[in-house]
Amino acid sequence: MSAVPITKYTANEYLAMEDKSPEKHEFYQGEIFAMAGASIQHNQIVRNCSTTIDVYLSKTNGCQIFPSDLKIHIPINSLFTYPDLSIVCGDIETLQGHRDIVTNPSVLIEVLSASTKDYDRGSKFQLYRDVSALQEYIMISSLEILVEKFTRQDDGSWILHIYKEDDTFTIETIGMQVDVKSFYRNVVLEAN
């Protein structure tokens, strides 16, 4: 029995296809992966996070929050992806010739679902760690009231902090304190 060969693409081939595609795809080491649609709960959490953070950032200078239509590229490992939310502080650096692809996010936020939680906590976070500008990686569960925040240390290591329903935490990169409950306003959590 022979294995089905996997078609490999160049980054330029991926970008040309992605520009014409109505759906979003990730690209990693020559392979293209379709991204799944998101639930109502997922979208509510993204909306709540984006609104809460954007209101705060509107009163400060230097950082901006972007929704999942902004593509992030990590040149070191070849990943092109669409995080749920990205915060960029300072000048926005883009892939040459592509104003819609950022290479220097300071904070990345993913909303976890049953189908994405293992990837977002594992392989995807491993790839995200190659972003030299990245200071914090925040994962928000859509299955339970839970926020997991990794913070980069001066020595390059990452420390995990876990926050539950009645907790407050700080997005240190932007100096913002957040009540965990604010991310779950009007959300009926997904069933496991």
C-alpha positions as CSV (number, residue, x, y, z in Angstrom):
1,M,0.0,0.0,0.0
2,S,1.4,3.4,-0.9
3,A,0.9,6.6,1.1
4,V,-0.9,9.5,-0.5
5,P,1.8,12.1,-1.3
6,I,1.4,15.5,0.4
7,T,1.6,18.4,-1.9
8,K,4.2,21.0,-0.7
9,Y,3.8,24.7,-1.5
10,T,6.1,27.7,-1.3
11,A,5.2,30.6,0.8
12,N,4.5,32.7,-2.3
13,E,2.2,30.0,-3.7
14,Y,0.3,30.0,-0.4
15,L,0.0,33.8,-0.3
16,A,-1.3,33.9,-3.9
17,M,-3.9,31.2,-3.1
18,E,-4.8,32.8,0.2
19,D,-5.4,36.2,-1.4
20,K,-8.1,34.6,-3.6
21,S,-9.6,32.3,-1.0
22,P,-12.9,33.1,0.8
23,E,-11.7,30.9,3.7
24,K,-8.7,31.3,5.9
25,H,-5.8,28.9,5.9
26,E,-2.6,28.4,7.9
27,F,0.7,27.6,6.3
28,Y,3.5,25.7,7.9
29,Q,6.6,24.2,6.3
30,G,5.0,23.9,2.9
31,E,1.6,22.6,4.0
32,I,-1.7,24.4,4.0
33,F,-4.3,23.8,6.6
34,A,-7.9,25.0,6.5
35,M,-9.1,26.9,9.6
36,A,-12.3,25.8,11.2
37,G,-15.2,28.1,11.8
38,A,-15.9,29.4,15.3
39,S,-18.8,29.0,17.6
40,I,-21.1,31.7,18.9
41,Q,-19.3,31.4,22.3
42,H,-15.9,31.7,20.7
43,N,-17.0,34.9,18.8
44,Q,-18.6,36.4,22.0
45,I,-15.4,35.9,23.9
46,V,-13.3,37.4,21.1
47,R,-15.7,40.4,20.9
48,N,-15.6,40.9,24.7
49,C,-11.8,40.7,24.8
50,S,-11.4,43.0,21.8
51,T,-13.8,45.6,23.1
52,T,-12.4,45.6,26.6
53,I,-8.8,45.9,25.5
54,D,-9.5,48.4,22.7
55,V,-11.3,50.8,25.2
56,Y,-8.3,50.6,27.4
57,L,-5.8,51.1,24.5
58,S,-7.8,54.1,23.3
59,K,-6.6,56.0,26.4
60,T,-3.0,55.1,26.0
61,N,-0.4,55.4,23.3
62,G,1.7,53.0,21.4
63,C,-0.3,49.7,21.1
64,Q,-3.1,48.5,18.9
65,I,-5.3,45.4,19.0
66,F,-6.3,43.6,15.8
67,P,-8.9,40.9,15.1
68,S,-8.3,37.5,13.4
69,D,-8.3,38.9,9.9
70,L,-4.7,40.0,10.5
71,K,-2.3,37.4,9.4
72,I,0.9,36.8,11.5
73,H,4.1,35.4,10.0
74,I,7.0,33.9,11.9
75,P,9.9,33.8,9.4
76,I,12.1,31.5,11.6
77,N,9.7,28.6,11.4
78,S,7.6,29.6,8.3
79,L,4.2,29.8,10.0
80,F,1.5,32.0,8.6
81,T,-1.5,32.1,11.0
82,Y,-4.5,34.1,12.1
83,P,-4.6,34.5,15.9
84,D,-7.9,35.4,17.4
85,L,-6.5,38.7,18.6
86,S,-3.1,40.3,18.2
87,I,-1.7,43.3,20.1
88,V,1.2,45.2,18.4
89,C,3.1,47.8,20.4
90,G,5.3,50.4,18.7
91,D,5.9,50.4,14.9
92,I,4.1,47.7,13.0
93,E,6.5,45.5,11.1
94,T,5.1,43.8,8.0
95,L,6.3,41.1,5.6
96,Q,7.9,43.0,2.7
97,G,5.3,43.7,0.1
98,H,2.4,42.6,2.3
99,R,0.7,45.2,4.4
100,D,-1.7,42.6,5.7
101,I,1.0,40.4,7.3
102,V,2.5,41.4,10.6
103,T,5.8,39.9,12.0
104,N,6.1,41.7,15.4
105,P,3.1,41.0,17.7
106,S,3.7,41.8,21.3
107,V,0.7,39.8,22.7
108,L,-1.2,37.0,21.0
109,I,-4.6,35.8,22.3
110,E,-6.3,32.6,21.3
111,V,-9.8,31.4,22.4
112,L,-9.7,27.7,23.0
113,S,-12.4,25.3,21.9
114,A,-12.6,21.5,22.2
115,S,-11.1,21.1,18.8
116,T,-8.3,23.6,19.1
117,K,-7.2,23.6,22.7
118,D,-4.5,21.0,22.4
119,Y,-2.9,22.6,19.3
120,D,-3.1,26.1,20.8
121,R,-1.5,25.0,24.1
122,G,1.1,22.8,22.4
123,S,2.4,23.0,18.9
124,K,1.1,26.5,18.2
125,F,2.5,28.0,21.3
126,Q,5.9,26.3,20.5
127,L,5.8,28.1,17.1
128,Y,4.7,31.4,18.6
129,R,7.7,31.4,21.0
130,D,9.9,32.0,17.9
131,V,8.4,35.6,17.6
132,S,11.1,37.7,19.2
133,A,8.7,40.6,19.9
134,L,6.2,38.4,21.7
135,Q,6.0,39.0,25.4
136,E,2.7,37.4,26.4
137,Y,0.5,34.6,25.1
138,I,-3.0,34.4,26.5
139,M,-5.4,31.5,26.0
140,I,-9.1,31.9,27.0
141,S,-11.2,28.8,27.3
142,S,-14.7,28.6,25.7
143,L,-15.3,25.4,27.7
144,E,-14.9,26.8,31.2
145,I,-14.1,30.1,32.8
146,L,-10.3,29.9,32.6
147,V,-7.5,32.2,31.4
148,E,-4.0,30.8,30.9
149,K,-1.3,33.4,30.4
150,F,2.3,32.7,29.5
151,T,4.8,35.6,30.1
152,R,8.3,35.7,28.5
153,Q,11.1,36.1,31.1
154,D,14.4,38.0,30.5
155,D,16.2,34.7,30.0
156,G,13.8,33.6,27.3
157,S,11.8,31.1,29.5
158,W,8.0,31.4,29.8
159,I,6.0,31.4,33.1
160,L,2.4,30.2,33.1
161,H,-0.2,31.8,35.3
162,I,-3.8,30.5,35.6
163,Y,-6.8,32.6,36.3
164,K,-10.3,31.6,37.2
165,E,-13.7,33.2,37.5
166,D,-13.2,35.6,40.3
167,D,-9.6,36.5,39.5
168,T,-8.1,39.7,38.1
169,F,-4.9,39.6,36.0
170,T,-2.6,42.0,34.3
171,I,-1.7,42.1,30.6
172,E,1.7,43.4,31.5
173,T,2.8,44.4,28.0
174,I,0.1,47.1,28.0
175,G,-0.3,47.6,31.7
176,M,-4.0,46.6,31.8
177,Q,-5.7,44.9,34.7
178,V,-8.6,42.7,33.6
179,D,-11.4,40.9,35.5
180,V,-11.6,37.4,34.0
181,K,-15.4,37.7,34.1
182,S,-15.3,40.6,31.7
183,F,-14.2,38.2,28.9
184,Y,-17.2,36.0,29.6
185,R,-20.0,38.7,29.6
186,N,-23.2,37.2,28.1
187,V,-21.4,33.9,27.2
188,V,-23.1,30.5,27.7
189,L,-20.1,28.2,27.7
190,E,-19.7,25.4,25.1
191,A,-20.4,21.9,26.2
192,N,-17.4,19.6,26.6
